[in-house]
């Protein structure tokens, strides 16, 4: 398993948390996802043999947020 913390801009409310956690959390290979709204960060634990970091970032982008 690999753990990363992504800086994500544009998240401002509970809906944002649900959108990101919900969309990333259902991806095959993702074990845990947690949004730190106050810091603008998303912690993700995933299996790199199943899913790429690029796919996780694209999923967050698709929700309307900017991964830096």
VOBA-1610 file (N, C-alpha, C; in pm, whole numbers, padded with zeros to 5 digits, always signed):
BEGIN
Unk+00084-00119+00000Unk+00000+00000+00000Unk+00087+00124+00000Unk+00036+00227-00062Unk+00106+00355-00068Unk+00013+00462-00011Unk+00071+00560+00057Unk-00008+00670+00111Unk+00043+00801+00053Unk-00050+00887+00012Unk-00014+01020-00039Unk-00108+01123+00021Unk-00058+01245+00030Unk-00141+01359+00067Unk-00139+01454-00052Unk-00257+01480-00107Unk-00270+01567-00223Unk-00323+01703-00180Unk-00266+01809-00235Unk-00318+01943-00214Unk-00425+01968-00319Unk-00544+02003-00272Unk-00659+02019-00362Unk-00725+02153-00333Unk-00741+02234-00436Unk-00809+02363-00417Unk-00952+02355-00468Unk-01036+02442-00412Unk-01175+02450-00455Unk-01272+02382-00361Unk-01223+02310-00261Unk-01312+02244-00165Unk-01346+02343-00054Unk-01477+02357-00024Unk-01514+02457+00074Unk-01625+02416+00171Unk-01682+02297+00151Unk-01797+02261+00234Unk-01811+02109+00248Unk-01910+02070+00323Unk-01937+01928+00344Unk-01970+01854+00215Unk-02037+01922+00124Unk-02068+01860-00006Unk-01939+01824-00079Unk-01841+01913-00072Unk-01711+01889-00137Unk-01645+01764-00079Unk-01650+01752+00053Unk-01592+01636+00120Unk-01660+01508+00071Unk-01792+01508+00068Unk-01866+01390+00023Unk-01837+01357-00123Unk-01827+01460-00207Unk-01801+01438-00349Unk-01664+01372-00371Unk-01563+01424-00303Unk-01428+01370-00321Unk-01415+01233-00256Unk-01457+01222-00131Unk-01444+01093-00061Unk-01528+00985-00131Unk-01645+01023-00178Unk-01732+00926-00245Unk-01677+00879-00378Unk-01626+00972-00458Unk-01577+00934-00590Unk-01445+00859-00584Unk-01356+00898-00495Unk-01227+00830-00483Unk-01242+00700-00405Unk-01325+00701-00304Unk-01341+00585-00218Unk-01394+00461-00287Unk-01465+00477-00397Unk-01521+00361-00468Unk-01426+00305-00573Unk-01314+00371-00596Unk-01220+00323-00696Unk-01153+00193-00652Unk-01142+00100-00746Unk-01075-00027-00719Unk-00930+00001-00681Unk-00886-00052-00568Unk-00749-00033-00523Unk-00731+00074-00418Unk-00835+00155-00395Unk-00827+00258-00291Unk-00875+00197-00160Unk-00789+00203-00057Unk-00826+00147+00073Unk-00891+00252+00161Unk-00833+00373+00165Unk-00885+00481+00250Unk-00871+00613+00179Unk-00968+00702+00205Unk-00959+00840+00157Unk-01019+00930+00265Unk-00948+01038+00296Unk-00995+01132+00397Unk-00962+01274+00354Unk-01064+01359+00353Unk-01046+01500+00317Unk-01021+01582+00443Unk-00918+01664+00439Unk-00891+01762+00545Unk-00932+01898+00486Unk-01058+01933+00505Unk-01114+02052+00443Unk-01040+02179+00485Unk-01006+02189+00613Unk-00940+02310+00663Unk-00800+02330+00603Unk-00737+02222+00561Unk-00602+02231+00503Unk-00602+02221+00351Unk-00717+02189+00293Unk-00724+02172+00148Unk-00644+02051+00102Unk-00653+01943+00179Unk-00576+01823+00148Unk-00665+01700+00145Unk-00619+01602+00067Unk-00686+01474+00060Unk-00580+01366+00084Unk-00601+01285+00187Unk-00513+01171+00216Unk-00572+01048+00149Unk-00486+00976+00077Unk-00533+00856+00008Unk-00436+00741+00035Unk-00491+00627+00072Unk-00412+00504+00084Unk-00461+00411-00026Unk-00368+00365-00110Unk-00408+00286-00227Unk-00302+00182-00261Unk-00344+00087-00342Unk-00254-00019-00390Unk-00207+00019-00531Unk-00079+00059-00546Unk-00030+00104-00676Unk-00024-00006-00783Unk-00041-00131-00742Unk-00045-00238-00842Unk-00185-00251-00904Unk-00283-00181-00843Unk-00421-00187-00890Unk-00464-00055-00955Unk-00421+00058-00898Unk-00463+00189-00946Unk-00344+00286-00943Unk-00342+00377-01039Unk-00233+00474-01043Unk-00273+00603-00972Unk-00173+00675-00927Unk-00196+00806-00865Unk-00261+00900-00966Unk-00222+00888-01091Unk-00279+00970-01197Unk-00431+00952-01207Unk-00477+00828-01196Unk-00621+00800-01202Unk-00693+00863-01084Unk-00633+00858-00967Unk-00693+00920-00848Unk-00703+01071-00867Unk-00597+01132-00917Unk-00598+01277-00941Unk-00704+01315-01044Unk-00715+01236-01151Unk-00815+01263-01254Unk-00957+01254-01198Unk-00979+01159-01108Unk-01110+01143-01046Unk-01147+01266-00964Unk-01051+01321-00891Unk-01075+01443-00813Unk-01100+01561-00907Unk-01020+01571-01013Unk-01041+01676-01114Unk-01181+01668-01175Unk-01226+01547-01202Unk-01359+01526-01262Unk-01472+01575-01171Unk-01446+01585-01041Unk-01546+01636-00947Unk-01546+01790-00943Unk-01452+01852-01016Unk-01448+01998-01024Unk-01346+02064-00935Unk-01252+01988-00882Unk-01150+02043-00793Unk-01013+02034-00859Unk-00923+02118-00814Unk-00791+02128-00876Unk-00685+02063-00789Unk-00627+01954-00837Unk-00520+01885-00765Unk-00388+01950-00805Unk-00313+01991-00704Unk-00185+02058-00732Unk-00070+01961-00717
//
